Amino acid sequence: MPAWSHYDRNAKGDLAVRIAKKITTLGLAAVAATAGAVATAAPASAATYAGECGSGYAVVNKDAIGTKGTVFLTYNASTGKNCAIAKRNTAGSPVLIEVGLGANPVGSHWPAFQGGQFRSYAGPVYLYAPGKCVDWMGRISGTEGGKRKTNCG
């Protein structure tokens, strides 16, 4: 066997090994990129206010209800009334949703309250509280959001 044959065979063999390693590396990189894309998928959209309180009401405050939804506090300048709703991020099978609204301090009883099994949202509940701060809350399947002593006036 000529001397160059041995060299040629090793060079070709080395080349084949390098190509196989490159293919493996690229394949693993593609799998990792795909896994990363799946792992960093966007979270579910947050709930948005869609006029559930009626005409003339604008959102003046809101708070997340964990990762389940949002409680919205709205106000109608024409009537001087506050309104609140607790809304799921995505409508689905009925779950316990509650919403409460009251003049601060509420204590253990919400003057305006609605709770029950709903697919999308609880409320609207209304409160006329001129010159006062309000407490408001929303609860979805035991997870609560809301604030105390806000939107004074």
N, CA, C and O of each residue as an XYZ file, in Angstrom:
612
protein
N       0.854     -1.160      0.000
C       0.000      0.000      0.000
C       0.911      1.237      0.000
O       1.841      1.322      0.802
N       0.643      2.197     -0.901
C       1.485      3.379     -0.954
C       1.296      4.233      0.296
O       0.248      4.158      0.937
N       2.264      5.019      0.641
C       2.243      5.857      1.830
C       1.135      6.895      1.768
O       0.502      7.203      2.777
N       0.910      7.426      0.586
C      -0.118      8.465      0.475
C      -1.507      7.913      0.737
O      -2.392      8.659      1.156
N      -1.732      6.570      0.492
C      -3.038      5.967      0.726
C      -3.435      6.064      2.184
O      -4.570      6.403      2.519
N      -2.476      5.760      3.044
C      -2.764      5.802      4.471
C      -3.143      7.238      4.874
O      -4.114      7.443      5.603
N      -2.385      8.213      4.406
C      -2.658      9.609      4.716
C      -4.016     10.020      4.161
O      -4.799     10.683      4.842
N      -4.285      9.630      2.944
C      -5.540      9.983      2.285
C      -6.737      9.403      3.042
O      -7.745     10.079      3.246
N      -6.611      8.160      3.445
C      -7.691      7.515      4.173
C      -7.954      8.234      5.496
O      -9.112      8.466      5.841
N      -6.926      8.585      6.230
C      -7.101      9.280      7.501
C      -7.688     10.673      7.288
O      -8.549     11.109      8.052
N      -7.226     11.368      6.256
C      -7.755     12.700      5.986
C      -9.234     12.615      5.663
O     -10.030     13.423      6.142
N      -9.603     11.619      4.837
C     -11.019     11.457      4.510
C     -11.811     11.046      5.748
O     -12.924     11.523      5.970
N     -11.231     10.165      6.544
C     -11.896      9.721      7.761
C     -12.076     10.872      8.738
O     -13.135     11.023      9.347
N     -11.020     11.692      8.883
C     -11.105     12.863      9.760
C     -12.171     13.827      9.251
O     -12.933     14.397     10.033
N     -12.214     13.999      7.953
C     -13.208     14.891      7.367
C     -14.611     14.368      7.653
O     -15.499     15.139      8.015
N     -14.812     13.087      7.496
C     -16.128     12.489      7.753
C     -16.509     12.659      9.223
O     -17.669     12.935      9.528
N     -15.564     12.501     10.123
C     -15.822     12.660     11.555
C     -16.176     14.115     11.850
O     -17.107     14.392     12.606
N     -15.422     15.052     11.244
C     -15.704     16.474     11.464
C     -17.083     16.843     10.948
O     -17.801     17.604     11.599
N     -17.465     16.321      9.797
C     -18.798     16.607      9.232
C     -19.879     16.033     10.141
O     -20.876     16.700     10.417
N     -19.689     14.817     10.602
C     -20.673     14.184     11.488
C     -20.815     14.982     12.786
O     -21.928     15.170     13.278
N     -19.698     15.449     13.338
C     -19.763     16.248     14.565
C     -20.499     17.558     14.317
O     -21.297     17.988     15.150
N     -20.237     18.197     13.171
C     -20.884     19.467     12.835
C     -22.393     19.267     12.694
O     -23.182     20.072     13.189
N     -22.786     18.189     12.015
C     -24.215     17.892     11.855
C     -24.857     17.663     13.213
O     -25.952     18.162     13.473
N     -24.192     16.917     14.076
C     -24.710     16.660     15.413
C     -24.834     17.959     16.198
O     -25.846     18.194     16.857
N     -23.809     18.801     16.130
C     -23.839     20.081     16.838
C     -24.972     20.956     16.331
O     -25.713     21.534     17.125
N     -25.113     21.058     15.019
C     -26.194     21.863     14.443
C     -27.558     21.294     14.818
O     -28.489     22.044     15.112
N     -27.673     19.991     14.807
C     -28.943     19.356     15.173
C     -29.308     19.644     16.618
O     -30.460     19.950     16.924
N     -28.319     19.545     17.514
C     -28.579     19.837     18.925
C     -28.910     21.305     19.129
O     -29.758     21.639     19.957
N     -28.255     22.185     18.388
C     -28.550     23.617     18.493
C     -29.981     23.892     18.040
O     -30.685     24.694     18.654
N     -30.409     23.236     16.980
C     -31.780     23.428     16.490
C     -32.789     22.919     17.510
O     -33.813     23.560     17.746
N     -32.509     21.781     18.111
C     -33.402     21.231     19.133
C     -33.452     22.174     20.333
O     -34.527     22.433     20.873
N     -32.297     22.689     20.752
C     -32.252     23.610     21.888
C     -33.012     24.890     21.574
O     -33.732     25.413     22.424
N     -32.851     25.394     20.356
C     -33.568     26.617     19.972
C     -35.069     26.384     19.972
O     -35.836     27.232     20.426
N     -35.483     25.236     19.465
C     -36.909     24.911     19.449
C     -37.428     24.761     20.867
O     -38.506     25.264     21.181
N     -36.689     24.084     21.725
C     -37.111     23.919     23.119
C     -37.187     25.269     23.799
O     -38.114     25.518     24.571
N     -36.227     26.153     23.529
C     -36.248     27.480     24.112
C     -37.464     28.267     23.663
O     -38.063     28.997     24.453
N     -37.829     28.121     22.399
C     -39.011     28.827     21.883
C     -40.267     28.325     22.571
O     -41.166     29.110     22.875
N     -40.337     27.041     22.814
C     -41.498     26.483     23.499
C     -41.506     26.928     24.957
O     -42.557     27.282     25.491
N     -40.349     26.914     25.601
C     -40.276     27.266     27.017
C     -40.574     28.742     27.253
O     -41.049     29.108     28.328
N     -40.304     29.594     26.268
C     -40.526     31.020     26.460
C     -41.777     31.499     25.723
O     -41.877     32.675     25.374
N     -42.710     30.614     25.490
C     -43.943     31.019     24.830
C     -44.638     32.111     25.638
O     -44.574     32.117     26.868
N     -45.292     33.024     24.951
C     -45.953     34.147     25.612
C     -47.036     33.663     26.562
O     -47.753     32.711     26.251
N     -47.165     34.313     27.729
C     -48.216     33.938     28.663
C     -49.583     34.327     28.096
O     -49.677     35.103     27.145
N     -50.617     33.787     28.685
C     -51.972     34.112     28.251
C     -52.191     35.616     28.349
O     -51.623     36.279     29.217
N     -52.999     36.139     27.474
C     -53.267     37.576     27.471
C     -53.987     37.985     28.741
O     -54.800     37.237     29.283
N     -53.679     39.174     29.202
C     -54.365     39.722     30.369
C     -55.774     40.141     29.954
O     -56.028     40.476     28.797
N     -56.668     40.113     30.916
C     -58.051     40.533     30.661
C     -58.063     42.015     30.274
O     -57.230     42.794     30.737
N     -58.997     42.381     29.439
C     -59.157     43.788     29.056
C     -60.584     44.226     29.364
O     -61.529     43.442     29.278
N     -60.710     45.482     29.720
C     -62.028     46.049     29.985
C     -62.722     46.291     28.645
O     -62.128     46.842     27.718
N     -63.981     45.875     28.554
C     -64.723     45.987     27.297
C     -66.073     46.671     27.492
O     -67.043     46.345     26.807
N     -66.135     47.614     28.426
C     -67.361     48.364     28.619
C     -68.441     47.652     29.416
O     -69.620     47.987     29.303
N     -68.049     46.676     30.218
C     -69.030     45.894     30.974
C     -69.863     46.741     31.938
O     -70.985     46.359     32.271
N     -69.341     47.878     32.391
C     -70.082     48.734     33.326
C     -71.115     49.612     32.615
O     -72.006     50.168     33.258
N     -71.000     49.734     31.319
C     -71.957     50.524     30.560
C     -71.352     51.808     30.025
O     -70.168     52.090     30.210
N     -72.186     52.564     29.368
C     -71.776     53.803     28.718
C     -71.309     54.845     29.732
O     -71.914     55.011     30.791
N     -70.228     55.540     29.394
C     -69.739     56.628     30.235
C     -68.738     56.219     31.291
O     -68.177     57.090     31.957
N     -68.490     54.940     31.474
C     -67.541     54.472     32.488
C     -66.161     54.284     31.861
O     -66.021     53.669     30.803
N     -65.152     54.823     32.532
C     -63.765     54.680     32.088
C     -62.940     54.051     33.206
O     -63.179     54.310     34.385
N     -61.978     53.232     32.830
C     -61.104     52.583     33.817
C     -60.241     53.642     34.499
O     -59.557     54.427     33.842
N     -60.291     53.646     35.833
C     -59.467     54.570     36.622
C     -58.429     53.830     37.464
O     -57.507     54.445     37.999
N     -58.581     52.508     37.580
C     -57.628     51.705     38.332
C     -57.866     50.241     37.985
O     -58.953     49.871     37.542
N     -56.858     49.419     38.186
C     -56.994     47.976     37.970
C     -55.904     47.263     38.736
O     -54.895     47.858     39.114
N     -56.127     45.952     38.965
C     -55.145     45.148     39.674
C     -55.251     43.706     39.180
O     -56.343     43.200     38.925
N     -54.102     43.062     39.052
C     -54.081     41.662     38.626
C     -54.671     40.770     39.710
O     -54.482     41.007     40.903
N     -55.377     39.758     39.278
C     -55.876     38.715     40.182
C     -54.965     37.510     39.935
O     -55.335     36.563     39.242
N     -53.771     37.571     40.518
C     -52.746     36.557     40.265
C     -52.492     36.475     38.770
O     -52.281     37.489     38.103
N     -52.515     35.253     38.254
C     -52.364     35.042     36.811
C     -53.700     34.692     36.170
O     -53.755     34.310     35.001
N     -54.785     34.826     36.948
C     -56.100     34.379     36.485
C     -56.926     35.456     35.803
O     -57.797     35.135     34.994
N     -56.677     36.730     36.109
C     -57.501     37.788     35.541
C     -57.154     39.142     36.112
O     -56.058     39.356     36.628
N     -58.117     40.069     36.010
C     -57.918     41.449     36.455
C     -59.210     41.967     37.057
O     -60.301     41.636     36.594
N     -59.077     42.791     38.105
C     -60.232     43.500     38.645
C     -60.091     44.948     38.178
O     -59.038     45.565     38.336
N     -61.170     45.478     37.602
C     -61.182     46.834     37.060
C     -62.083     47.722     37.904
O     -63.194     47.334     38.265
N     -61.592     48.923     38.216
C     -62.393     49.950     38.858
C     -62.631     51.025     37.801
O     -61.685     51.542     37.208
N     -63.888     51.354     37.572
C     -64.224     52.379     36.590
C     -65.013     53.490     37.270
O     -65.500     53.331     38.390
N     -65.131     54.612     36.578
C     -65.835     55.766     37.123
C     -66.582     56.474     36.002
O     -66.091     56.596     34.880
N     -67.781     56.936     36.335
C     -68.587     57.708     35.395
C     -68.699     59.126     35.941
O     -69.385     59.352     36.938
N     -68.029     60.088     35.295
C     -68.012     61.471     35.772
C     -69.396     62.112     35.713
O     -69.684     63.019     36.493
N     -70.247     61.663     34.814
C     -71.598     62.240     34.692
C     -72.493     61.864     35.862
O     -73.296     62.676     36.323
N     -72.356     60.632     36.343
C     -73.222     60.151     37.426
C     -72.529     60.179     38.783
O     -73.193     60.142     39.818
N     -71.191     60.246     38.785
C     -70.436     60.208     40.034
C     -70.356     58.818     40.640
O     -69.996     58.664     41.807
N     -70.693     57.803     39.845
C     -70.675     56.423     40.360
C     -69.395     55.692     39.972
O     -68.833     55.895     38.896
N     -68.956     54.830     40.895
C     -67.873     53.887     40.645
C     -68.502     52.565     40.220
O     -69.651     52.273     40.551
N     -67.736     51.778     39.487
C     -68.187     50.443     39.077
C     -66.975     49.528     39.098
O     -65.859     49.959     38.812
N     -67.196     48.259     39.440
C     -66.105     47.285     39.442
C     -66.569     45.988     38.804
O     -67.726     45.585     38.921
N     -65.610     45.339     38.115
C     -65.827     43.993     37.591
C     -64.558     43.179     37.844
O     -63.463     43.738     37.905
N     -64.700     41.878     37.988
C     -63.569     40.958     38.077
C     -63.667     40.063     36.847
O     -64.674     39.383     36.648
N     -62.628     40.063     36.029
C     -62.697     39.389     34.731
C     -61.545     38.409     34.535
O     -60.391     38.724     34.823
N     -61.874     37.222     34.042
C     -60.865     36.203     33.751
C     -60.054     36.593     32.514
O     -60.543     37.316     31.647
N     -58.823     36.112     32.441
C     -58.003     36.338     31.253
C     -58.628     35.677     30.029
O     -58.615     36.238     28.933
N     -59.169     34.493     30.226
C     -59.795     33.752     29.136
C     -61.077     33.118     29.659
O     -61.065     32.417     30.671
N     -62.173     33.367     28.969
C     -63.444     32.755     29.362
C     -63.340     31.235     29.206
O     -62.605     30.732     28.356
N     -64.079     30.529     30.033
C     -64.049     29.069     29.969
C     -65.204     28.489     30.739
O     -66.256     29.116     30.866
N     -65.015     27.300     31.251
C     -66.037     26.672     32.084
C     -66.282     27.535     33.312
O     -65.364     28.208     33.781
N     -67.500     27.530     33.842
C     -67.798     28.369     35.006
C     -66.893     28.066     36.210
O     -66.649     26.910     36.555
N     -66.409     29.142     36.830
C     -65.618     29.065     38.061
C     -66.145     30.139     39.005
O     -66.871     31.039     38.583
N     -65.781     30.047     40.279
C     -66.206     31.045     41.248
C     -65.471     32.361     40.985
O     -64.243     32.422     41.054
N     -66.232     33.404     40.686
C     -65.681     34.748     40.497
C     -66.488     35.685     41.385
O     -67.717     35.633     41.410
N     -65.768     36.553     42.124
C     -66.418     37.504     43.028
C     -65.837     38.897     42.803
O     -64.667     39.055     42.452
N     -66.689     39.907     43.014
C     -66.245     41.291     42.935
C     -66.920     42.073     44.050
O     -68.104     41.881     44.329
N     -66.151     42.967     44.693
C     -66.700     43.779     45.775
C     -66.233     45.213     45.658
O     -65.134     45.485     45.175
N     -67.096     46.148     46.116
C     -66.806     47.574     46.029
C     -67.468     48.276     47.202
O     -68.630     48.014     47.513
N     -66.725     49.174     47.859
C     -67.302     49.897     48.994
C     -66.495     51.124     49.345
O     -65.344     51.269     48.933
N     -67.124     52.024     50.127
C     -66.408     53.191     50.639
C     -65.467     52.728     51.737
O     -65.832     51.890     52.561
N     -64.264     53.269     51.751
C     -63.264     52.896     52.741
C     -63.651     53.447     54.117
O     -64.078     54.598     54.198
N     -63.519     52.671     55.205
C     -63.078     51.277     55.252
C     -64.269     50.330     55.119
O     -65.316     50.537     55.733
N     -64.090     49.297     54.313
C     -65.179     48.348     54.072
C     -65.418     47.447     55.274
O     -66.569     47.202     55.634
N     -64.373     46.955     55.896
C     -64.546     45.994     56.983
C     -64.798     44.611     56.413
O     -64.145     44.209     55.450
N     -65.734     43.879     56.995
C     -65.970     42.499     56.563
C     -67.168     42.355     55.624
O     -67.511     41.240     55.231
N     -67.802     43.458     55.265
C     -68.986     43.387     54.402
C     -68.828     44.346     53.224
O     -68.594     45.540     53.413
N     -68.957     43.820     52.019
C     -68.871     44.646     50.821
C     -70.259     45.186     50.495
O     -71.154     44.396     50.194
N     -70.473     46.500     50.543
C     -71.792     47.070     50.237
C     -72.295     46.724     48.834
O     -73.487     46.498     48.630
N     -71.373     46.686     47.874
C     -71.731     46.278     46.511
C     -70.934     45.009     46.226
O     -69.703     45.038     46.221
N     -71.624     43.900     45.989
C     -70.954     42.607     45.855
C     -71.720     41.710     44.897
O     -72.950     41.723     44.858
N     -70.975     40.933     44.127
C     -71.571     39.856     43.340
C     -70.579     38.702     43.317
O     -69.375     38.907     43.160
N     -71.085     37.509     43.471
C     -70.249     36.319     43.414
C     -71.062     35.137     42.934
O     -72.256     35.034     43.213
N     -70.410     34.251     42.216
C     -71.079     33.060     41.718
C     -70.219     32.365     40.678
O     -69.060     32.718     40.461
N     -70.810     31.383     40.051
C     -70.126     30.625     39.010
C     -70.330     31.339     37.672
O     -71.445     31.400     37.155
N     -69.242     31.875     37.120
C     -69.312     32.619     35.863
C     -68.243     32.129     34.895
O     -67.198     31.625     35.306
N     -68.517     32.281     33.617
C     -67.565     31.886     32.574
C     -66.498     32.949     32.320
O     -65.353     32.619     32.010
N     -66.874     34.236     32.450
C     -65.960     35.305     32.072
C     -65.733     36.335     33.177
O     -64.586     36.607     33.532
N     -66.807     36.914     33.730
C     -66.608     37.961     34.730
C     -67.771     38.047     35.706
O     -68.887     37.607     35.427
N     -67.463     38.640     36.879
C     -68.486     38.948     37.878
C     -68.668     40.458     37.884
O     -67.717     41.204     37.651
N     -69.881     40.904     38.148
C     -70.214     42.317     38.132
C     -71.046     42.609     36.897
O     -71.438     41.694     36.174
N     -71.301     43.817     36.668
C     -70.785     44.984     37.362
C     -71.505     45.257     38.686
O     -72.686     44.951     38.850
N     -70.755     45.842     39.618
C     -71.333     46.347     40.871
C     -71.046     47.840     40.929
O     -69.984     48.298     40.507
N     -72.011     48.597     41.460
C     -71.931     50.062     41.427
C     -71.946     50.657     42.830
O     -72.514     50.081     43.757
N     -71.306     51.829     42.970
C     -71.266     52.524     44.247
C     -71.168     54.025     44.009
O     -70.331     54.500     43.241
N     -72.046     54.758     44.688
C     -71.984     56.214     44.674
C     -71.294     56.630     45.963
O     -71.836     56.435     47.050
N     -70.093     57.205     45.848
C     -69.305     57.537     47.036
C     -68.584     58.867     46.836
O     -67.354     58.902     46.822
N     -69.329     59.962     46.681
C     -68.674     61.251     46.448
C     -67.830     61.688     47.646
O     -68.264     61.590     48.794
N     -66.610     62.175     47.361
C     -65.737     62.674     48.415
C     -65.108     61.602     49.280
O     -64.511     61.920     50.308
N     -65.225     60.330     48.889
C     -64.686     59.233     49.705
C     -63.687     58.401     48.906
O     -63.706     58.387     47.675
N     -62.815     57.711     49.636
C     -61.917     56.727     49.033
C     -62.689     55.417     48.907
O     -63.628     55.165     49.663
N     -62.288     54.592     47.953
C     -62.992     53.317     47.771
C     -62.055     52.135     47.964
O     -60.852     52.220     47.720
N     -62.642     51.033     48.409
C     -61.989     49.734     48.492
C     -62.637     48.874     47.414
O     -63.851     48.930     47.218
N     -61.843     48.091     46.725
C     -62.394     47.246     45.670
C     -61.554     45.979     45.541
O     -60.339     45.997     45.739
N     -62.218     44.896     45.210
C     -61.512     43.620     45.111
C     -62.182     42.734     44.082
O     -63.362     42.888     43.768
N     -61.392     41.800     43.563
C     -61.886     40.753     42.690
C     -61.231     39.457     43.108
O     -60.070     39.447     43.517
N     -61.960     38.371     43.010
C     -61.427     37.061     43.411
C     -61.855     36.040     42.375
O     -63.026     35.976     42.002
N     -60.896     35.235     41.909
C     -61.187     34.162     40.958
C     -60.638     32.868     41.544
O     -59.431     32.731     41.745
N     -61.519     31.934     41.812
C     -61.130     30.619     42.357
C     -60.151     30.746     43.517
O     -59.163     30.016     43.582
N     -60.426     31.678     44.435
C     -59.618     31.812     45.642
C     -58.429     32.755     45.535
O     -57.818     33.071     46.556
N     -58.077     33.212     44.349
C     -56.976     34.158     44.180
C     -57.560     35.565     44.124
O     -58.487     35.833     43.360
N     -57.003     36.469     44.949
C     -57.604     37.800     45.087
C     -56.691     38.909     44.589
O     -55.466     38.813     44.657
N     -57.319     39.961     44.089
C     -56.638     41.192     43.698
C     -57.501     42.353     44.126
O     -58.644     42.155     44.538
N     -56.981     43.555     44.037
C     -57.747     44.734     44.410
C     -56.939     45.633     45.313
O     -55.794     45.330     45.649
N     -57.544     46.751     45.709
C     -56.835     47.726     46.540
C     -57.776     48.375     47.535
O     -58.996     48.351     47.374
N     -57.185     48.951     48.561
C     -57.940     49.641     49.607
C     -57.570     51.126     49.596
O     -56.437     51.506     49.299
N     -58.543     51.932     49.922
C     -58.356     53.373     50.104
C     -57.702     54.030     48.884
O     -56.655     54.669     48.998
N     -58.334     53.865     47.710
C     -57.816     54.471     46.490
C     -58.876     55.378     45.870
O     -60.024     55.420     46.312
N     -58.461     56.088     44.851
C     -59.347     56.913     44.037
C     -60.243     57.796     44.902
O     -61.464     57.818     44.744
N     -59.623     58.502     45.795
C     -60.329     59.372     46.728
C     -60.842     60.632     46.011
O     -60.195     61.182     45.120
N     -62.033     61.060     46.443
C     -62.536     62.304     45.857
C     -63.932     62.310     45.551
O     -64.450     63.311     45.056
